[in-house]
């Protein structure tokens, strides 16, 4: 009779268990960071108020970046992406993609434009509604008795966010007493953060006609109509809802009056649009919104678009001194308006080096949402230097050209020395007398391989001090 000896498996020691667990955790963390998702801190204000990086308040958004999606698809227009900075690849930047491979692109008259090639006319880019919601900048976040709705009709009473309209009349929205809306630097922030924002200085002001008005309206039985009226230079746009006293077959309506000198540019476009038959009901409160954005007028009721009309581009007015205005108009017995709020669009500034370009395959053009204070493709420029010795030996070396930051000169002993960080992030120093400077080189584009991932979610901070609760999806 034989017997077999069965070996027992070796028992793992606590040290071995811990080492294995620690090793697996490191592997998973590395894989998550480099291939799946990574957290970033926003250090600068270039994407404000979409993403906060604000020293005045100490609000620095922490975001989650999806690094997996771009392994199987290319980035899309308007996505907010993290990428290695082309002028210093040791740094990560975050911006919004606006220009796509294979198109002509330009920043003009506050808007973004595209065309396939020089044989086509320029057309304005229109953002999806999710992106629109991200980029609107609310007005009147600073308490000021000169800001709000001001009625010009007897029987009307008005305030910052409410109107009681009795009889025919109108009220005009004014910011600090002015009917023109301009691109003030502190627009888009809440009442506690806005006053702390300081513009970089030297900024010109631009009239902004892309506006949005929202609120609620409760019509009286004898109300014939309520409307939002936008003025843009010689033009006027009326976005109208019929009241209970209107004809039974009345419908939401948009009307456009073009004025000289831009009649010709509007010749092939309709000047009126009608929605389906519908009227306000007496005593019933509805939410409404009216907007002029990217050469399209839209009228909404309870979150649904009830009427839209494409209009001619207003580029004809760019060189003129023109005014814009926003009015609420009512006819008949009247109506009550409440929770009125006004937003303006980003006015993309074009006082920069690169505002029109052709984008080659495999490259993208990026802009910051804080267009007045963003280091982005409009300004990126290589400084090009050569010097005798290590790192150059007479060959041109490129690096980020930033005034007072790169290159920098300082005395080292008895020698004036240049310190220069190249496009790979390496810092060189050499005698200034040995350096030769070439013409700077515009570098407005980001190559596909430099894009690391898309920003998807803000998970911090929460600041009751500034009424800032930043948990939100990024569009």
KETORZA-206045 format. One record per residue (C-alpha): x, y, z; residue in three letters. Coordinates in Angstrom, 3 decimals. Example, Ala and Ser with C-alpha at 12.3 -4.5 7.8 and 13.67 -1.06 7.14 Angstrom:
{{12.300,-4.500,7.800},'ALA'}
{{13.670,-1.060,7.140},'SER'}
% end
This chain:
{{0.000,0.000,0.000},'UNK'}
{{1.450,3.322,-1.079},'UNK'}
{{0.904,6.798,0.156},'UNK'}
{{1.248,10.226,-1.472},'UNK'}
{{2.433,13.349,0.214},'UNK'}
{{0.447,16.434,-0.801},'UNK'}
{{2.385,19.685,-0.638},'UNK'}
{{0.589,22.515,0.976},'UNK'}
{{0.731,25.840,-0.891},'UNK'}
{{3.217,28.258,0.565},'UNK'}
{{1.518,30.723,2.869},'UNK'}
{{1.999,34.330,1.918},'UNK'}
{{3.535,36.564,4.502},'UNK'}
{{1.909,39.877,5.500},'UNK'}
{{4.876,41.699,3.939},'UNK'}
{{4.353,39.934,0.633},'UNK'}
{{0.601,40.626,0.717},'UNK'}
{{1.226,44.329,1.308},'UNK'}
{{3.875,44.592,-1.404},'UNK'}
{{1.606,42.898,-3.961},'UNK'}
{{-1.341,45.105,-3.042},'UNK'}
{{0.835,48.222,-3.186},'UNK'}
{{2.257,47.225,-6.569},'UNK'}
{{-1.195,46.548,-8.028},'UNK'}
{{-2.447,49.897,-6.679},'UNK'}
{{0.451,51.725,-8.343},'UNK'}
{{-0.163,49.966,-11.662},'UNK'}
{{-3.870,50.800,-11.560},'UNK'}
{{-3.167,54.431,-10.597},'UNK'}
{{-0.650,54.813,-13.414},'UNK'}
{{-3.015,53.265,-15.949},'UNK'}
{{-5.874,55.456,-14.780},'UNK'}
{{-3.734,58.599,-14.907},'UNK'}
{{-2.174,58.034,-18.298},'UNK'}
{{-4.949,56.209,-20.136},'UNK'}
{{-8.332,56.772,-18.460},'UNK'}
{{-8.889,59.814,-16.230},'UNK'}
{{-6.794,62.390,-14.415},'UNK'}
{{-7.474,65.314,-12.085},'UNK'}
{{-6.144,68.785,-12.904},'UNK'}
{{-6.115,72.120,-11.120},'UNK'}
{{-6.918,75.239,-13.155},'UNK'}
{{-4.081,77.701,-12.432},'UNK'}
{{-4.995,80.769,-14.527},'UNK'}
{{-8.088,82.828,-15.464},'UNK'}
{{-7.950,82.112,-19.224},'UNK'}
{{-11.153,80.015,-19.174},'UNK'}
{{-13.148,82.066,-16.668},'UNK'}
{{-15.920,82.021,-15.733},'UNK'}
{{-16.367,78.570,-17.313},'UNK'}
{{-13.381,77.318,-15.316},'UNK'}
{{-12.071,79.387,-12.418},'UNK'}
{{-8.388,80.009,-11.746},'UNK'}
{{-8.744,83.209,-9.772},'UNK'}
{{-6.168,84.578,-7.341},'UNK'}
{{-8.501,87.325,-6.088},'UNK'}
{{-10.912,84.811,-4.567},'UNK'}
{{-8.668,81.771,-4.242},'UNK'}
{{-11.074,79.792,-6.426},'UNK'}
{{-9.105,77.266,-8.470},'UNK'}
{{-11.299,74.628,-10.085},'UNK'}
{{-10.315,70.993,-9.836},'UNK'}
{{-11.478,69.093,-12.882},'UNK'}
{{-11.596,65.519,-14.112},'UNK'}
{{-10.152,64.946,-17.577},'UNK'}
{{-11.237,62.019,-19.747},'UNK'}
{{-8.073,60.690,-21.396},'UNK'}
{{-9.696,57.569,-22.820},'UNK'}
{{-12.074,58.950,-25.460},'UNK'}
{{-9.358,60.393,-27.691},'UNK'}
{{-7.739,56.958,-28.009},'UNK'}
{{-10.557,55.963,-30.380},'UNK'}
{{-11.868,59.279,-31.758},'UNK'}
{{-10.607,62.732,-32.690},'UNK'}
{{-11.469,65.874,-30.710},'UNK'}
{{-14.562,67.810,-31.731},'UNK'}
{{-15.210,71.514,-32.099},'UNK'}
{{-16.063,73.340,-28.850},'UNK'}
{{-14.742,70.596,-26.584},'UNK'}
{{-12.666,71.887,-23.677},'UNK'}
{{-9.376,69.979,-23.842},'UNK'}
{{-6.096,69.608,-21.983},'UNK'}
{{-2.994,69.589,-24.192},'UNK'}
{{0.747,69.957,-24.010},'UNK'}
{{1.581,73.587,-24.696},'UNK'}
{{3.257,73.693,-28.141},'UNK'}
{{5.616,76.502,-27.080},'UNK'}
{{6.708,74.709,-23.888},'UNK'}
{{5.808,71.045,-23.907},'UNK'}
{{6.694,70.621,-20.252},'UNK'}
{{3.425,72.455,-19.438},'UNK'}
{{-0.238,71.501,-19.828},'UNK'}
{{-2.770,74.063,-21.042},'UNK'}
{{-6.557,73.953,-21.154},'UNK'}
{{-8.611,75.731,-23.816},'UNK'}
{{-11.706,75.313,-26.006},'UNK'}
{{-11.267,73.935,-29.534},'UNK'}
{{-12.770,76.365,-32.050},'UNK'}
{{-10.852,75.785,-35.312},'UNK'}
{{-10.783,72.363,-36.973},'UNK'}
{{-8.392,70.655,-39.411},'UNK'}
{{-8.785,71.510,-43.090},'UNK'}
{{-10.694,74.795,-42.811},'UNK'}
{{-10.117,78.513,-43.049},'UNK'}
{{-10.855,80.198,-39.739},'UNK'}
{{-11.079,83.759,-38.511},'UNK'}
{{-11.997,85.884,-35.522},'UNK'}
{{-13.926,88.917,-36.736},'UNK'}
{{-16.419,91.399,-35.330},'UNK'}
{{-16.639,89.472,-32.063},'UNK'}
{{-17.646,86.187,-33.697},'UNK'}
{{-15.953,83.053,-35.023},'UNK'}
{{-16.152,82.323,-38.746},'UNK'}
{{-15.266,79.418,-41.019},'UNK'}
{{-15.147,78.373,-44.664},'UNK'}
{{-13.773,75.363,-46.524},'UNK'}
{{-11.519,77.441,-48.782},'UNK'}
{{-11.171,80.851,-50.393},'UNK'}
{{-13.814,80.039,-53.040},'UNK'}
{{-16.569,80.034,-50.393},'UNK'}
{{-18.021,82.929,-48.413},'UNK'}
{{-17.346,83.104,-44.690},'UNK'}
{{-20.114,81.807,-42.426},'UNK'}
{{-20.487,82.414,-38.720},'UNK'}
{{-20.022,79.422,-36.425},'UNK'}
{{-23.063,78.489,-34.336},'UNK'}
{{-22.586,76.702,-31.049},'UNK'}
{{-24.739,73.833,-29.816},'UNK'}
{{-27.157,74.848,-27.077},'UNK'}
{{-25.130,73.127,-24.375},'UNK'}
{{-22.113,75.221,-25.303},'UNK'}
{{-24.247,78.364,-25.540},'UNK'}
{{-25.316,77.845,-21.948},'UNK'}
{{-21.663,77.651,-20.934},'UNK'}
{{-20.496,80.798,-22.693},'UNK'}
{{-23.280,83.310,-21.955},'UNK'}
{{-22.149,86.023,-19.515},'UNK'}
{{-24.854,87.363,-17.237},'UNK'}
{{-25.121,91.139,-16.836},'UNK'}
{{-26.103,93.199,-13.804},'UNK'}
{{-24.443,91.060,-11.157},'UNK'}
{{-23.252,94.225,-9.388},'UNK'}
{{-25.826,96.192,-7.395},'UNK'}
{{-26.288,99.558,-9.082},'UNK'}
{{-29.466,101.675,-9.142},'UNK'}
{{-28.685,102.639,-12.739},'UNK'}
{{-28.791,99.008,-13.881},'UNK'}
{{-32.044,97.240,-14.715},'UNK'}
{{-35.267,97.863,-16.605},'UNK'}
{{-36.468,101.430,-17.019},'UNK'}
{{-40.029,102.059,-18.194},'UNK'}
{{-40.909,105.017,-20.399},'UNK'}
{{-44.690,104.582,-20.282},'UNK'}
{{-47.060,105.886,-17.634},'UNK'}
{{-48.757,103.045,-15.816},'UNK'}
{{-45.612,100.916,-15.997},'UNK'}
{{-43.477,100.237,-12.947},'UNK'}
{{-40.074,98.641,-13.244},'UNK'}
{{-37.127,97.364,-11.268},'UNK'}
{{-33.933,95.399,-11.655},'UNK'}
{{-35.664,92.106,-12.468},'UNK'}
{{-39.407,92.800,-12.620},'UNK'}
{{-41.913,94.857,-14.586},'UNK'}
{{-45.586,95.584,-14.136},'UNK'}
{{-46.845,96.685,-17.569},'UNK'}
{{-50.233,98.392,-17.751},'UNK'}
{{-51.339,99.559,-21.175},'UNK'}
{{-49.199,99.987,-24.280},'UNK'}
{{-45.571,100.782,-23.562},'UNK'}
{{-41.987,99.651,-23.292},'UNK'}
{{-39.076,99.382,-20.885},'UNK'}
{{-35.407,99.507,-21.793},'UNK'}
{{-32.612,97.530,-20.191},'UNK'}
{{-29.668,99.682,-19.126},'UNK'}
{{-26.319,98.874,-17.559},'UNK'}
{{-25.139,101.713,-15.325},'UNK'}
{{-27.441,104.061,-17.201},'UNK'}
{{-26.288,103.108,-20.713},'UNK'}
{{-28.437,101.286,-23.261},'UNK'}
{{-25.391,99.923,-25.092},'UNK'}
{{-24.078,96.619,-23.807},'UNK'}
{{-20.280,96.459,-23.970},'UNK'}
{{-17.880,93.672,-23.076},'UNK'}
{{-17.058,94.645,-19.487},'UNK'}
{{-14.439,92.364,-17.981},'UNK'}
{{-16.477,91.408,-14.910},'UNK'}
{{-19.569,90.176,-16.738},'UNK'}
{{-20.569,86.564,-16.137},'UNK'}
{{-19.712,86.327,-12.430},'UNK'}
{{-22.002,86.355,-9.424},'UNK'}
{{-22.453,89.453,-7.255},'UNK'}
{{-19.671,88.472,-4.851},'UNK'}
{{-17.035,87.455,-7.394},'UNK'}
{{-17.712,90.046,-10.105},'UNK'}
{{-16.553,93.136,-8.165},'UNK'}
{{-13.208,91.449,-7.437},'UNK'}
{{-12.321,90.893,-11.081},'UNK'}
{{-9.669,93.242,-12.429},'UNK'}
{{-9.062,93.579,-16.150},'UNK'}
{{-5.470,93.281,-17.428},'UNK'}
{{-5.557,96.932,-18.508},'UNK'}
{{-5.358,98.512,-21.936},'UNK'}
{{-8.512,96.735,-23.123},'UNK'}
{{-10.728,98.383,-25.711},'UNK'}
{{-14.496,98.158,-25.299},'UNK'}
{{-16.787,96.658,-27.922},'UNK'}
{{-20.526,96.915,-28.448},'UNK'}
{{-22.116,93.494,-27.998},'UNK'}
{{-25.341,92.752,-29.864},'UNK'}
{{-25.535,88.988,-29.200},'UNK'}
{{-27.865,89.043,-26.195},'UNK'}
{{-30.340,86.801,-24.385},'UNK'}
{{-33.318,87.832,-22.233},'UNK'}
{{-35.165,85.331,-20.039},'UNK'}
{{-37.922,85.620,-17.482},'UNK'}
{{-41.528,84.763,-16.741},'UNK'}
{{-44.607,86.560,-18.007},'UNK'}
{{-48.201,86.544,-16.754},'UNK'}
{{-50.548,88.154,-19.265},'UNK'}
{{-53.712,90.035,-18.316},'UNK'}
{{-56.919,89.124,-20.155},'UNK'}
{{-56.765,92.189,-22.410},'UNK'}
{{-53.100,91.774,-23.363},'UNK'}
{{-52.613,91.692,-27.144},'UNK'}
{{-48.893,90.915,-27.243},'UNK'}
{{-45.592,90.972,-25.385},'UNK'}
{{-42.238,91.164,-27.136},'UNK'}
{{-38.514,91.456,-26.707},'UNK'}
{{-36.985,93.986,-29.077},'UNK'}
{{-33.258,94.040,-29.883},'UNK'}
{{-31.589,96.921,-31.689},'UNK'}
{{-28.328,96.440,-33.577},'UNK'}
{{-27.100,99.525,-35.370},'UNK'}
{{-29.667,100.393,-38.061},'UNK'}
{{-31.529,97.102,-37.511},'UNK'}
{{-34.320,96.076,-35.159},'UNK'}
{{-35.453,92.561,-34.228},'UNK'}
{{-38.851,91.949,-32.626},'UNK'}
{{-39.523,88.557,-31.007},'UNK'}
{{-43.214,88.503,-30.112},'UNK'}
{{-45.656,86.306,-28.196},'UNK'}
{{-49.393,86.884,-28.838},'UNK'}
{{-51.538,87.593,-25.781},'UNK'}
{{-55.001,86.345,-24.768},'UNK'}
{{-56.646,89.229,-26.665},'UNK'}
{{-54.867,88.435,-29.946},'UNK'}
{{-56.615,86.728,-32.878},'UNK'}
{{-57.458,83.071,-32.307},'UNK'}
{{-54.987,81.939,-34.988},'UNK'}
{{-52.136,84.165,-33.778},'UNK'}
{{-48.694,82.612,-33.370},'UNK'}
{{-45.258,83.490,-31.986},'UNK'}
{{-43.516,85.707,-34.499},'UNK'}
{{-40.076,87.139,-35.263},'UNK'}
{{-39.749,90.256,-37.410},'UNK'}
{{-36.599,91.923,-38.729},'UNK'}
{{-36.144,95.407,-40.106},'UNK'}
{{-32.858,95.903,-41.915},'UNK'}
{{-31.625,99.454,-42.341},'UNK'}
{{-29.043,101.053,-44.564},'UNK'}
{{-26.229,100.408,-45.291},'UNK'}
{{-26.714,96.646,-44.983},'UNK'}
{{-29.910,96.080,-46.987},'UNK'}
{{-27.928,94.349,-49.739},'UNK'}
{{-26.457,91.756,-47.387},'UNK'}
{{-29.961,90.744,-46.302},'UNK'}
{{-31.564,90.595,-49.746},'UNK'}
{{-31.828,86.798,-49.895},'UNK'}
{{-33.050,86.225,-46.347},'UNK'}
{{-36.575,86.242,-44.918},'UNK'}
{{-37.545,89.138,-42.685},'UNK'}
{{-40.310,87.312,-40.785},'UNK'}
{{-40.884,83.881,-39.239},'UNK'}
{{-44.035,82.402,-37.661},'UNK'}
{{-44.334,79.529,-35.231},'UNK'}
{{-47.336,77.266,-34.716},'UNK'}
{{-50.605,78.858,-33.568},'UNK'}
{{-50.413,79.607,-29.839},'UNK'}
{{-51.306,82.405,-27.415},'UNK'}
{{-50.548,83.318,-23.848},'UNK'}
{{-53.355,82.395,-21.466},'UNK'}
{{-54.753,85.047,-19.128},'UNK'}
{{-53.398,84.672,-15.618},'UNK'}
{{-51.100,81.757,-16.495},'UNK'}
{{-47.369,82.246,-15.933},'UNK'}
{{-44.970,80.920,-18.561},'UNK'}
{{-41.188,81.046,-18.866},'UNK'}
{{-39.832,82.754,-21.966},'UNK'}
{{-36.459,83.442,-23.560},'UNK'}
{{-35.446,85.541,-26.550},'UNK'}
{{-31.988,85.738,-28.030},'UNK'}
{{-29.889,87.117,-30.845},'UNK'}
{{-26.856,84.868,-31.221},'UNK'}
{{-24.512,84.085,-34.107},'UNK'}
{{-26.818,85.631,-36.734},'UNK'}
{{-29.856,83.669,-35.582},'UNK'}
{{-32.895,84.877,-33.637},'UNK'}
{{-34.674,82.418,-31.343},'UNK'}
{{-37.825,82.637,-29.233},'UNK'}
{{-38.536,80.056,-26.519},'UNK'}
{{-41.519,79.197,-24.303},'UNK'}
{{-41.046,76.925,-21.294},'UNK'}
{{-37.695,75.768,-22.630},'UNK'}
{{-38.922,74.897,-26.142},'UNK'}
{{-37.979,76.876,-29.253},'UNK'}
{{-41.232,78.114,-30.810},'UNK'}
{{-39.789,80.335,-33.546},'UNK'}
{{-36.387,80.902,-35.188},'UNK'}
{{-35.068,83.104,-37.975},'UNK'}
{{-31.656,83.317,-39.615},'UNK'}
{{-30.458,86.859,-40.218},'UNK'}
{{-27.714,88.459,-42.269},'UNK'}
{{-24.310,88.895,-40.669},'UNK'}
{{-23.814,92.307,-39.134},'UNK'}
{{-20.237,92.666,-40.349},'UNK'}
{{-21.279,95.630,-42.481},'UNK'}
{{-21.667,97.594,-39.268},'UNK'}
{{-18.291,96.693,-37.797},'UNK'}
{{-16.594,99.978,-38.702},'UNK'}
{{-19.480,102.198,-37.670},'UNK'}
{{-20.270,103.913,-34.427},'UNK'}
{{-23.520,102.136,-33.741},'UNK'}
{{-25.736,101.514,-30.750},'UNK'}
{{-27.662,98.527,-29.518},'UNK'}
{{-30.581,98.333,-27.149},'UNK'}
{{-32.832,95.778,-25.473},'UNK'}
{{-36.502,96.490,-24.776},'UNK'}
{{-39.558,94.736,-23.389},'UNK'}
{{-42.732,95.804,-25.190},'UNK'}
{{-46.383,95.132,-24.392},'UNK'}
{{-49.642,96.093,-26.117},'UNK'}
{{-53.200,95.979,-24.810},'UNK'}
{{-54.083,95.676,-21.127},'UNK'}
{{-50.578,94.583,-20.126},'UNK'}
{{-48.691,91.840,-18.308},'UNK'}
{{-46.428,91.175,-15.341},'UNK'}
{{-42.805,90.178,-15.924},'UNK'}
{{-40.660,88.576,-13.227},'UNK'}
{{-37.209,86.992,-12.749},'UNK'}
{{-35.871,88.955,-15.711},'UNK'}
{{-32.236,88.247,-16.527},'UNK'}
{{-29.996,89.384,-19.374},'UNK'}
{{-26.879,87.728,-20.770},'UNK'}
{{-24.360,88.681,-23.431},'UNK'}
{{-22.241,86.460,-25.615},'UNK'}
{{-18.444,86.314,-25.539},'UNK'}
{{-17.111,89.052,-27.805},'UNK'}
{{-13.984,87.406,-29.214},'UNK'}
{{-11.353,90.114,-29.385},'UNK'}
{{-9.283,90.308,-32.552},'UNK'}
{{-6.614,92.858,-31.641},'UNK'}
{{-3.994,90.128,-31.862},'UNK'}
{{-1.324,88.658,-34.125},'UNK'}
{{-3.325,85.738,-35.545},'UNK'}
{{-7.023,86.228,-36.272},'UNK'}
{{-7.266,84.606,-39.715},'UNK'}
{{-5.539,81.411,-40.801},'UNK'}
{{-5.750,78.171,-42.742},'UNK'}
{{-5.631,75.124,-40.468},'UNK'}
{{-3.773,72.126,-41.936},'UNK'}
{{-4.713,68.490,-41.363},'UNK'}
{{-3.958,67.170,-37.904},'UNK'}
{{-4.028,70.578,-36.211},'UNK'}
{{-6.501,72.609,-34.133},'UNK'}
{{-6.987,76.238,-33.110},'UNK'}
{{-7.723,76.934,-29.430},'UNK'}
{{-9.232,79.927,-27.639},'UNK'}
{{-9.902,80.668,-23.989},'UNK'}
{{-13.432,81.582,-22.908},'UNK'}
{{-11.958,84.607,-21.110},'UNK'}
{{-11.077,86.159,-24.443},'UNK'}
{{-9.795,89.418,-22.876},'UNK'}
{{-7.231,87.630,-20.702},'UNK'}
{{-6.203,84.386,-22.367},'UNK'}
{{-2.882,83.182,-23.706},'UNK'}
{{-4.141,81.250,-26.725},'UNK'}
{{-3.633,80.711,-30.438},'UNK'}
{{-4.164,84.387,-31.263},'UNK'}
{{-0.953,85.337,-29.444},'UNK'}
{{1.334,82.292,-29.355},'UNK'}
{{4.713,83.143,-30.854},'UNK'}
{{8.113,81.447,-30.894},'UNK'}
{{11.206,83.421,-30.001},'UNK'}
{{14.102,82.071,-32.110},'UNK'}
{{17.660,82.361,-30.919},'UNK'}
{{21.048,80.881,-31.712},'UNK'}
{{24.252,81.117,-29.727},'UNK'}
{{27.715,79.655,-29.609},'UNK'}
{{27.958,76.640,-27.362},'UNK'}
{{25.870,73.810,-25.949},'UNK'}
{{22.257,73.654,-27.021},'UNK'}
{{22.647,75.659,-30.198},'UNK'}
{{26.139,75.899,-31.717},'UNK'}
{{24.758,78.357,-34.221},'UNK'}
{{21.487,76.486,-34.923},'UNK'}
{{18.197,78.244,-34.212},'UNK'}
{{16.426,77.132,-31.035},'UNK'}
{{12.759,77.965,-30.485},'UNK'}
{{11.043,78.892,-27.242},'UNK'}
{{7.969,80.655,-25.985},'UNK'}
{{8.182,84.405,-26.602},'UNK'}
{{6.678,86.078,-23.542},'UNK'}
{{7.552,89.602,-22.545},'UNK'}
{{9.596,89.803,-19.300},'UNK'}
{{9.382,85.991,-18.934},'UNK'}
{{11.266,84.356,-21.809},'UNK'}
{{14.025,85.072,-22.706},'UNK'}
{{15.370,86.856,-19.612},'UNK'}
{{18.679,88.683,-19.246},'UNK'}
{{20.578,89.106,-16.001},'UNK'}
{{24.115,89.805,-14.848},'UNK'}
{{26.015,86.703,-13.745},'UNK'}
{{29.274,87.927,-12.311},'UNK'}
{{30.638,90.352,-14.876},'UNK'}
{{28.772,88.803,-17.800},'UNK'}
{{25.312,89.688,-19.135},'UNK'}
{{23.650,86.288,-19.461},'UNK'}
{{20.523,85.226,-21.340},'UNK'}
{{18.261,82.567,-19.832},'UNK'}
{{16.070,80.904,-22.451},'UNK'}
{{13.565,78.066,-22.063},'UNK'}
{{13.078,76.103,-25.279},'UNK'}
{{9.926,74.461,-26.633},'UNK'}
{{10.736,71.206,-24.786},'UNK'}
{{10.907,72.967,-21.439},'UNK'}
{{14.708,72.882,-21.110},'UNK'}
{{16.342,76.010,-19.682},'UNK'}
{{19.559,77.262,-21.350},'UNK'}
{{21.884,80.057,-20.346},'UNK'}
{{24.627,81.664,-22.421},'UNK'}
{{26.438,84.986,-22.745},'UNK'}
{{24.065,87.503,-24.275},'UNK'}
{{26.833,88.806,-26.537},'UNK'}
{{27.018,85.406,-28.272},'UNK'}
{{23.301,85.309,-29.118},'UNK'}
{{21.734,85.999,-32.509},'UNK'}
{{18.019,86.639,-32.717},'UNK'}
{{15.913,85.620,-35.738},'UNK'}
{{12.438,86.889,-36.630},'UNK'}
{{9.754,85.566,-34.260},'UNK'}
{{7.515,82.796,-35.630},'UNK'}
{{3.750,82.699,-35.127},'UNK'}
{{2.679,79.343,-33.659},'UNK'}
{{-1.125,79.449,-33.341},'UNK'}
{{-1.937,75.734,-33.723},'UNK'}
{{-1.973,72.591,-31.573},'UNK'}
{{-1.035,69.291,-33.214},'UNK'}
{{-3.336,66.305,-32.646},'UNK'}
{{-0.667,64.313,-30.807},'UNK'}
{{-0.348,67.047,-28.167},'UNK'}
{{-3.995,66.781,-27.075},'UNK'}
{{-4.225,64.692,-23.901},'UNK'}
{{-7.924,64.582,-23.025},'UNK'}
{{-11.207,66.427,-22.619},'UNK'}
{{-12.374,68.212,-19.482},'UNK'}
{{-15.639,66.653,-18.296},'UNK'}
{{-16.423,67.621,-14.701},'UNK'}
{{-15.609,70.199,-12.024},'UNK'}
{{-15.538,68.512,-8.620},'UNK'}
{{-14.134,71.328,-6.456},'UNK'}
{{-14.168,73.939,-4.909},'UNK'}
{{-17.204,74.687,-2.767},'UNK'}
{{-17.039,78.208,-1.346},'UNK'}
{{-19.997,79.587,0.649},'UNK'}
{{-17.986,82.800,1.107},'UNK'}
{{-18.353,83.566,-2.618},'UNK'}
{{-21.574,81.628,-3.281},'UNK'}
{{-19.476,79.392,-5.534},'UNK'}
{{-20.623,75.786,-5.754},'UNK'}
{{-18.561,74.535,-8.604},'UNK'}
{{-19.757,70.916,-8.970},'UNK'}
{{-20.833,70.804,-12.612},'UNK'}
{{-20.386,69.172,-16.008},'UNK'}
{{-18.237,70.991,-18.542},'UNK'}
{{-19.738,71.676,-21.973},'UNK'}
% end
